[in-house]
Protein backbone atom coordinates (compact mmCIF):
# COMPACT_ATOMS: atom_id res chain seq x y z
CA UNK A 1 0.00 0.00 0.00
CA UNK A 2 1.31 3.49 -0.86
CA UNK A 3 1.76 6.25 1.70
CA UNK A 4 -1.52 7.85 0.66
CA UNK A 5 -3.46 4.63 1.36
CA UNK A 6 -3.92 3.64 -2.27
CA UNK A 7 -2.89 0.36 -3.72
CA UNK A 8 -1.33 0.26 -7.16
CA UNK A 9 -1.35 -3.53 -6.95
CA UNK A 10 -5.12 -3.50 -6.58
CA UNK A 11 -5.44 -1.18 -9.57
CA UNK A 12 -3.29 -3.41 -11.77
CA UNK A 13 -5.04 -6.58 -10.64
CA UNK A 14 -8.49 -5.17 -11.28
CA UNK A 15 -7.53 -3.60 -14.59
CA UNK A 16 -6.31 -7.01 -15.78
CA UNK A 17 -9.70 -8.64 -15.14
CA UNK A 18 -12.00 -6.70 -17.44
CA UNK A 19 -13.61 -9.78 -18.97
CA UNK A 20 -13.82 -11.57 -15.63
CA UNK A 21 -15.52 -8.53 -14.12
CA UNK A 22 -18.23 -8.45 -16.76
CA UNK A 23 -18.82 -12.18 -16.32
CA UNK A 24 -18.89 -11.83 -12.51
CA UNK A 25 -21.45 -9.02 -12.64
CA UNK A 26 -23.60 -11.03 -15.04
CA UNK A 27 -23.31 -14.13 -12.82
CA UNK A 28 -24.34 -12.23 -9.68
CA UNK A 29 -27.44 -11.04 -11.48
CA UNK A 30 -28.21 -14.57 -12.66
CA UNK A 31 -27.81 -16.21 -9.26
CA UNK A 32 -30.55 -14.17 -7.63
CA UNK A 33 -28.00 -12.42 -5.41
CA UNK A 34 -28.64 -8.78 -6.08
CA UNK A 35 -26.76 -5.80 -4.78
CA UNK A 36 -28.68 -3.21 -2.82
CA UNK A 37 -28.79 0.30 -4.24
CA UNK A 38 -27.78 2.80 -1.52
CA UNK A 39 -30.83 4.69 -0.19
CA UNK A 40 -29.49 8.08 -1.27
CA UNK A 41 -29.60 6.91 -4.90
CA UNK A 42 -33.12 5.47 -4.76
CA UNK A 43 -36.04 7.56 -6.00
CA UNK A 44 -38.03 9.28 -3.27
CA UNK A 45 -41.45 7.93 -2.36
CA UNK A 46 -42.98 11.40 -2.70
CA UNK A 47 -43.06 12.64 -6.30
CA UNK A 48 -42.71 16.27 -5.23
CA UNK A 49 -39.30 15.79 -3.62
CA UNK A 50 -36.76 18.10 -5.25
CA UNK A 51 -33.72 16.66 -6.94
CA UNK A 52 -30.44 18.50 -6.94
CA UNK A 53 -28.23 17.91 -9.94
CA UNK A 54 -24.75 19.19 -10.56
CA UNK A 55 -22.27 18.09 -13.20
CA UNK A 56 -20.23 15.01 -12.31
CA UNK A 57 -16.53 15.80 -12.25
CA UNK A 58 -14.30 12.77 -12.54
CA UNK A 59 -11.32 12.52 -10.23
CA UNK A 60 -8.61 10.18 -11.54
CA UNK A 61 -7.85 6.99 -9.67
CA UNK A 62 -10.38 4.34 -10.62
CA UNK A 63 -9.57 2.51 -13.90
CA UNK A 64 -12.18 2.64 -16.67
CA UNK A 65 -12.73 -1.14 -16.40
CA UNK A 66 -13.68 -0.79 -12.74
CA UNK A 67 -15.94 2.20 -13.43
CA UNK A 68 -17.73 0.14 -16.10
CA UNK A 69 -18.13 -2.86 -13.76
CA UNK A 70 -19.53 -0.60 -11.04
CA UNK A 71 -21.88 1.10 -13.52
CA UNK A 72 -23.16 -2.30 -14.68
CA UNK A 73 -23.83 -3.36 -11.08
CA UNK A 74 -25.53 -0.03 -10.28
CA UNK A 75 -27.72 -0.33 -13.40
CA UNK A 76 -28.84 -3.79 -12.26
CA UNK A 77 -29.56 -2.52 -8.74
CA UNK A 78 -31.41 0.60 -10.00
CA UNK A 79 -33.52 -1.18 -12.64
CA UNK A 80 -36.27 -2.32 -10.20
CA UNK A 81 -36.77 1.36 -9.23
CA UNK A 82 -37.37 2.40 -12.86
CA UNK A 83 -34.00 3.95 -13.66
CA UNK A 84 -33.79 5.35 -17.18
CA UNK A 85 -30.14 6.43 -17.16
CA UNK A 86 -27.07 5.74 -15.01
CA UNK A 87 -23.84 7.75 -15.13
CA UNK A 88 -20.76 6.76 -13.12
CA UNK A 89 -17.30 8.30 -12.93
CA UNK A 90 -14.12 7.84 -10.92
CA UNK A 91 -14.10 9.81 -7.68
CA UNK A 92 -10.55 9.27 -6.40
CA UNK A 93 -8.11 6.54 -5.47
CA UNK A 94 -9.02 2.93 -4.83
CA UNK A 95 -8.25 1.36 -1.45
CA UNK A 96 -7.57 -2.21 -0.39
CA UNK A 97 -10.01 -3.28 2.33
CA UNK A 98 -8.62 -6.80 2.71
CA UNK A 99 -6.39 -9.14 0.71
CA UNK A 100 -9.43 -10.06 -1.40
CA UNK A 101 -11.44 -6.82 -1.47
CA UNK A 102 -10.90 -3.35 -2.90
CA UNK A 103 -13.06 -0.26 -2.64
CA UNK A 104 -13.44 2.13 -5.56
CA UNK A 105 -14.92 5.58 -4.94
CA UNK A 106 -17.33 6.57 -7.70
CA UNK A 107 -19.71 9.46 -8.31
CA UNK A 108 -23.14 8.25 -9.45
CA UNK A 109 -26.06 10.02 -11.10
CA UNK A 110 -29.29 8.10 -11.83
CA UNK A 111 -32.31 9.42 -13.73
CA UNK A 112 -35.78 8.09 -12.95
CA UNK A 113 -38.90 8.72 -15.04
CA UNK A 114 -41.70 9.96 -12.80
CA UNK A 115 -45.08 11.28 -13.98
CA UNK A 116 -43.70 12.55 -17.27
CA UNK A 117 -40.70 14.19 -15.61
CA UNK A 118 -37.14 13.11 -14.92
CA UNK A 119 -35.96 12.96 -11.32
CA UNK A 120 -32.24 12.63 -10.74
CA UNK A 121 -30.47 11.23 -7.71
CA UNK A 122 -26.77 11.86 -7.34
CA UNK A 123 -24.25 10.75 -4.71
CA UNK A 124 -20.70 9.57 -4.20
CA UNK A 125 -20.55 5.90 -3.20
CA UNK A 126 -17.99 3.14 -2.74
CA UNK A 127 -18.11 0.19 -5.09
CA UNK A 128 -16.53 -2.90 -3.53
CA UNK A 129 -14.93 -5.55 -5.73
CA UNK A 130 -13.54 -9.00 -4.99
CA UNK A 131 -10.14 -10.32 -6.08
CA UNK A 132 -11.46 -11.35 -9.51
CA UNK A 133 -12.97 -7.91 -10.17
CA UNK A 134 -16.59 -8.85 -9.42
CA UNK A 135 -18.71 -6.18 -7.75
CA UNK A 136 -19.75 -7.39 -4.30
CA UNK A 137 -21.12 -4.27 -2.64
CA UNK A 138 -22.35 -0.72 -3.10
CA UNK A 139 -22.18 1.58 -0.07
Backbone as CSV, one residue per row, in Angstrom:
resi,resn,N_x,N_y,N_z,CA_x,CA_y,CA_z,C_x,C_y,C_z
1,UNK,0.844,-1.166,0.000,0.000,0.000,0.000,0.894,1.235,0.000
2,UNK,0.544,2.255,-0.797,1.314,3.488,-0.863,1.071,4.333,0.375
3,UNK,1.897,5.370,0.545,1.760,6.248,1.699,0.392,6.911,1.780
4,UNK,-0.231,7.177,0.638,-1.524,7.851,0.657,-2.690,6.884,0.853
5,UNK,-2.420,5.607,1.084,-3.460,4.631,1.356,-3.984,3.936,0.113
6,UNK,-3.447,4.281,-1.048,-3.915,3.636,-2.271,-3.085,2.404,-2.554
7,UNK,-3.607,1.568,-3.383,-2.886,0.356,-3.720,-2.751,0.251,-5.225
8,UNK,-1.552,0.399,-5.720,-1.330,0.261,-7.157,-1.450,-1.200,-7.568
9,UNK,-1.182,-2.111,-6.656,-1.353,-3.534,-6.951,-2.819,-3.834,-7.208
10,UNK,-3.687,-3.281,-6.392,-5.122,-3.496,-6.582,-5.557,-2.948,-7.928
11,UNK,-5.077,-1.786,-8.292,-5.442,-1.180,-9.571,-5.018,-2.079,-10.720
12,UNK,-3.789,-2.549,-10.701,-3.287,-3.409,-11.770,-4.056,-4.720,-11.826
13,UNK,-4.331,-5.307,-10.672,-5.040,-6.584,-10.642,-6.450,-6.441,-11.183
14,UNK,-7.123,-5.365,-10.813,-8.492,-5.173,-11.276,-8.508,-4.820,-12.755
15,UNK,-7.575,-3.996,-13.191,-7.528,-3.604,-14.594,-7.296,-4.818,-15.496
16,UNK,-6.618,-5.818,-14.981,-6.311,-7.010,-15.777,-7.489,-7.976,-15.864
17,UNK,-8.585,-7.688,-15.166,-9.696,-8.639,-15.143,-10.970,-8.083,-15.773
18,UNK,-10.836,-7.303,-16.812,-12.005,-6.696,-17.442,-13.054,-7.730,-17.821
19,UNK,-12.653,-8.758,-18.535,-13.609,-9.780,-18.973,-14.186,-10.527,-17.781
20,UNK,-13.348,-10.850,-16.821,-13.824,-11.567,-15.634,-14.819,-10.723,-14.861
21,UNK,-14.605,-9.423,-14.826,-15.517,-8.532,-14.117,-16.896,-8.565,-14.753
22,UNK,-16.940,-8.438,-16.067,-18.227,-8.445,-16.756,-18.955,-9.765,-16.514
23,UNK,-18.223,-10.865,-16.557,-18.823,-12.177,-16.318,-19.304,-12.265,-14.873
24,UNK,-18.504,-11.765,-13.930,-18.888,-11.825,-12.513,-20.156,-11.036,-12.247
25,UNK,-20.256,-9.831,-12.840,-21.454,-9.020,-12.643,-22.657,-9.742,-13.229
26,UNK,-22.501,-10.305,-14.416,-23.605,-11.033,-15.040,-24.003,-12.242,-14.196
27,UNK,-23.014,-12.954,-13.641,-23.314,-14.128,-12.824,-24.055,-13.733,-11.563
28,UNK,-23.641,-12.619,-10.900,-24.338,-12.232,-9.681,-25.792,-11.942,-9.968
29,UNK,-26.056,-11.341,-11.129,-27.438,-11.040,-11.480,-28.202,-12.335,-11.733
30,UNK,-27.549,-13.322,-12.337,-28.207,-14.573,-12.665,-28.427,-15.492,-11.480
31,UNK,-27.693,-15.308,-10.400,-27.814,-16.209,-9.259,-28.890,-15.774,-8.275
32,UNK,-29.538,-14.650,-8.553,-30.550,-14.175,-7.629,-29.963,-13.316,-6.527
33,UNK,-28.645,-13.267,-6.418,-28.003,-12.424,-5.405,-27.874,-11.032,-5.992
34,UNK,-28.696,-10.118,-5.527,-28.638,-8.777,-6.075,-27.967,-7.846,-5.077
35,UNK,-27.379,-6.814,-5.623,-26.760,-5.802,-4.782,-27.813,-4.761,-4.437
36,UNK,-27.739,-4.236,-3.227,-28.679,-3.208,-2.816,-28.189,-1.849,-3.274
37,UNK,-29.094,-1.061,-3.843,-28.788,0.296,-4.239,-28.826,1.158,-2.985
38,UNK,-27.758,1.936,-2.713,-27.783,2.802,-1.522,-29.026,3.696,-1.512
39,UNK,-29.587,3.926,-0.334,-30.834,4.686,-0.192,-30.756,6.079,-0.811
40,UNK,-29.591,6.723,-0.732,-29.487,8.079,-1.266,-29.525,8.128,-2.791
41,UNK,-29.487,6.964,-3.451,-29.601,6.906,-4.904,-30.958,6.375,-5.364
42,UNK,-31.796,5.969,-4.415,-33.119,5.472,-4.757,-34.066,6.655,-4.968
43,UNK,-35.082,6.466,-5.810,-36.035,7.557,-6.004,-36.830,7.783,-4.721
44,UNK,-37.239,9.008,-4.472,-38.029,9.285,-3.270,-39.429,8.704,-3.416
45,UNK,-40.087,8.455,-2.294,-41.448,7.928,-2.364,-42.429,9.035,-2.725
46,UNK,-42.115,10.265,-2.364,-42.979,11.398,-2.702,-42.519,11.998,-4.027
47,UNK,-43.439,12.147,-4.969,-43.063,12.635,-6.296,-42.718,14.117,-6.310
48,UNK,-43.019,14.846,-5.242,-42.713,16.272,-5.234,-41.382,16.583,-4.556
49,UNK,-40.609,15.565,-4.212,-39.295,15.794,-3.616,-38.362,16.404,-4.648
50,UNK,-37.661,17.468,-4.280,-36.761,18.098,-5.246,-35.519,17.245,-5.473
51,UNK,-34.979,17.339,-6.668,-33.724,16.658,-6.937,-32.687,17.710,-7.279
52,UNK,-31.524,17.567,-6.696,-30.436,18.496,-6.940,-29.446,17.820,-7.864
53,UNK,-29.135,18.490,-8.962,-28.232,17.911,-9.938,-27.105,18.895,-10.219
54,UNK,-25.906,18.386,-10.170,-24.751,19.185,-10.562,-23.885,18.292,-11.444
55,UNK,-23.092,18.899,-12.310,-22.269,18.086,-13.203,-21.335,17.163,-12.416
56,UNK,-21.162,15.956,-12.925,-20.233,15.012,-12.314,-18.834,15.348,-12.816
57,UNK,-17.917,15.549,-11.883,-16.526,15.796,-12.247,-15.707,14.586,-11.835
58,UNK,-15.108,13.956,-12.816,-14.304,12.768,-12.540,-12.988,13.154,-11.879
59,UNK,-12.620,12.406,-10.860,-11.316,12.519,-10.229,-10.554,11.260,-10.604
60,UNK,-9.347,11.384,-11.130,-8.606,10.184,-11.538,-8.351,9.243,-10.368
61,UNK,-8.191,7.976,-10.697,-7.847,6.991,-9.672,-8.480,5.631,-9.885
62,UNK,-9.698,5.606,-10.398,-10.377,4.336,-10.623,-10.282,4.023,-12.118
63,UNK,-9.700,2.878,-12.482,-9.568,2.510,-13.896,-10.931,2.403,-14.590
64,UNK,-10.941,2.682,-15.889,-12.180,2.635,-16.667,-12.889,1.293,-16.550
65,UNK,-12.122,0.193,-16.500,-12.728,-1.135,-16.404,-13.522,-1.282,-15.107
66,UNK,-13.001,-0.715,-14.040,-13.680,-0.795,-12.741,-14.914,0.096,-12.752
67,UNK,-14.787,1.296,-13.324,-15.944,2.195,-13.425,-17.063,1.503,-14.203
68,UNK,-16.716,0.845,-15.308,-17.735,0.138,-16.104,-18.382,-0.992,-15.304
69,UNK,-17.585,-1.763,-14.574,-18.133,-2.858,-13.761,-19.077,-2.308,-12.698
70,UNK,-18.678,-1.214,-12.060,-19.528,-0.598,-11.037,-20.813,-0.069,-11.664
71,UNK,-20.696,0.585,-12.833,-21.880,1.098,-13.525,-22.839,-0.046,-13.854
72,UNK,-22.314,-1.160,-14.350,-23.162,-2.303,-14.678,-23.908,-2.801,-13.443
73,UNK,-23.206,-2.895,-12.321,-23.834,-3.360,-11.078,-24.881,-2.359,-10.585
74,UNK,-24.587,-1.071,-10.705,-25.533,-0.033,-10.276,-26.764,-0.047,-11.173
75,UNK,-26.577,-0.233,-12.486,-27.717,-0.326,-13.402,-28.633,-1.477,-13.008
76,UNK,-28.040,-2.634,-12.684,-28.845,-3.788,-12.263,-29.599,-3.490,-10.970
77,UNK,-28.934,-2.824,-10.030,-29.564,-2.521,-8.742,-30.635,-1.437,-8.874
78,UNK,-30.473,-0.516,-9.828,-31.414,0.598,-9.999,-32.595,0.237,-10.888
79,UNK,-32.461,-0.800,-11.697,-33.524,-1.177,-12.639,-34.886,-1.401,-11.972
80,UNK,-34.959,-2.097,-10.829,-36.271,-2.316,-10.202,-36.962,-1.015,-9.766
81,UNK,-36.203,0.070,-9.636,-36.765,1.364,-9.234,-37.189,2.197,-10.445
82,UNK,-36.977,1.680,-11.662,-37.374,2.405,-12.857,-36.330,3.367,-13.388
83,UNK,-35.064,3.082,-13.158,-34.004,3.953,-13.657,-34.024,3.998,-15.176
84,UNK,-33.843,5.199,-15.729,-33.789,5.354,-17.179,-32.384,5.644,-17.667
85,UNK,-31.511,6.111,-16.777,-30.136,6.432,-17.160,-29.245,6.373,-15.928
86,UNK,-28.044,5.826,-16.098,-27.069,5.740,-15.010,-25.733,6.263,-15.521
87,UNK,-25.155,7.216,-14.798,-23.837,7.754,-15.132,-22.927,7.553,-13.929
88,UNK,-21.719,7.060,-14.187,-20.761,6.762,-13.119,-19.390,7.252,-13.554
89,UNK,-18.665,7.873,-12.633,-17.298,8.296,-12.933,-16.403,8.061,-11.722
90,UNK,-15.114,7.993,-11.977,-14.118,7.840,-10.921,-14.209,9.022,-9.969
91,UNK,-14.039,8.748,-8.681,-14.098,9.812,-7.678,-12.896,9.758,-6.744
92,UNK,-11.750,9.299,-7.227,-10.550,9.268,-6.397,-9.841,7.932,-6.450
93,UNK,-8.970,7.724,-5.498,-8.110,6.542,-5.469,-8.784,5.336,-4.821
94,UNK,-8.512,4.171,-5.393,-9.024,2.929,-4.832,-8.242,2.573,-3.570
95,UNK,-8.881,1.801,-2.692,-8.245,1.357,-1.448,-8.460,-0.141,-1.276
96,UNK,-7.461,-0.779,-0.706,-7.574,-2.206,-0.395,-8.213,-2.326,0.989
97,UNK,-9.321,-3.066,1.058,-10.011,-3.285,2.327,-9.526,-4.549,3.017
98,UNK,-9.149,-5.533,2.200,-8.623,-6.797,2.710,-7.812,-7.402,1.571
99,UNK,-7.157,-8.526,1.803,-6.394,-9.139,0.711,-7.260,-9.466,-0.520
100,UNK,-8.550,-9.667,-0.306,-9.430,-10.062,-1.401,-10.460,-9.004,-1.799
101,UNK,-10.407,-7.826,-1.212,-11.437,-6.818,-1.474,-10.832,-5.440,-1.658
102,UNK,-11.290,-4.744,-2.711,-10.898,-3.351,-2.900,-12.149,-2.489,-2.949
103,UNK,-11.967,-1.216,-2.632,-13.063,-0.257,-2.644,-12.721,0.848,-3.628
104,UNK,-13.644,1.107,-4.542,-13.442,2.126,-5.563,-14.456,3.248,-5.348
105,UNK,-13.986,4.472,-5.098,-14.924,5.583,-4.943,-15.427,6.037,-6.318
106,UNK,-16.739,6.125,-6.454,-17.328,6.572,-7.704,-18.428,7.596,-7.422
107,UNK,-18.618,8.482,-8.366,-19.710,9.455,-8.310,-20.799,8.917,-9.225
108,UNK,-22.037,8.872,-8.720,-23.139,8.253,-9.453,-24.280,9.257,-9.640
109,UNK,-24.874,9.223,-10.815,-26.060,10.015,-11.105,-27.051,9.093,-11.814
110,UNK,-28.256,8.989,-11.269,-29.287,8.105,-11.827,-30.533,8.930,-12.125
111,UNK,-31.062,8.771,-13.344,-32.309,9.421,-13.728,-33.443,8.412,-13.607
112,UNK,-34.575,8.888,-13.062,-35.783,8.086,-12.947,-36.920,8.825,-13.649
113,UNK,-37.723,8.122,-14.420,-38.898,8.718,-15.042,-40.056,8.686,-14.061
114,UNK,-40.598,9.863,-13.754,-41.700,9.961,-12.800,-42.753,10.941,-13.313
115,UNK,-43.944,10.449,-13.573,-45.082,11.279,-13.981,-44.710,12.249,-15.099
116,UNK,-44.058,11.740,-16.128,-43.698,12.551,-17.271,-42.492,13.453,-17.067
117,UNK,-41.871,13.373,-15.907,-40.697,14.186,-15.614,-39.517,13.277,-15.300
118,UNK,-38.346,13.864,-15.289,-37.145,13.114,-14.920,-36.680,13.600,-13.556
119,UNK,-36.532,12.661,-12.634,-35.959,12.956,-11.320,-34.576,12.340,-11.286
120,UNK,-33.624,13.098,-10.780,-32.242,12.627,-10.737,-31.780,12.511,-9.298
121,UNK,-31.103,11.424,-9.015,-30.467,11.226,-7.712,-28.975,11.112,-7.966
122,UNK,-28.212,11.801,-7.156,-26.769,11.861,-7.341,-26.084,11.699,-5.993
123,UNK,-24.998,10.927,-5.965,-24.254,10.748,-4.712,-22.923,10.062,-4.989
124,UNK,-21.938,10.349,-4.143,-20.700,9.566,-4.199,-20.928,8.285,-3.401
125,UNK,-20.452,7.164,-3.927,-20.550,5.897,-3.196,-19.240,5.145,-3.337
126,UNK,-19.147,4.031,-2.622,-17.993,3.141,-2.741,-18.495,1.844,-3.359
127,UNK,-17.800,1.435,-4.380,-18.109,0.192,-5.087,-17.046,-0.814,-4.651
128,UNK,-17.471,-1.900,-4.032,-16.526,-2.900,-3.534,-16.432,-4.061,-4.507
129,UNK,-15.193,-4.475,-4.775,-14.927,-5.555,-5.726,-14.098,-6.647,-5.063
130,UNK,-14.326,-7.888,-5.516,-13.537,-9.001,-4.995,-12.239,-9.137,-5.798
131,UNK,-11.449,-10.138,-5.472,-10.138,-10.325,-6.083,-10.204,-10.593,-7.586
132,UNK,-11.328,-11.094,-8.076,-11.464,-11.346,-9.511,-12.093,-10.181,-10.249
133,UNK,-12.398,-9.094,-9.521,-12.970,-7.908,-10.172,-14.478,-7.884,-10.181
134,UNK,-15.131,-8.830,-9.500,-16.588,-8.851,-9.417,-17.084,-7.871,-8.373
135,UNK,-18.129,-7.135,-8.691,-18.707,-6.180,-7.746,-19.465,-6.947,-6.688
136,UNK,-19.129,-6.672,-5.408,-19.752,-7.394,-4.303,-20.503,-6.485,-3.341
137,UNK,-20.397,-5.174,-3.525,-21.117,-4.269,-2.639,-21.131,-2.842,-3.143
138,UNK,-22.197,-2.132,-2.788,-22.351,-0.717,-3.098,-22.731,-0.021,-1.801
139,UNK,-21.883,0.888,-1.333,-22.180,1.576,-0.071,-21.987,3.071,-0.191
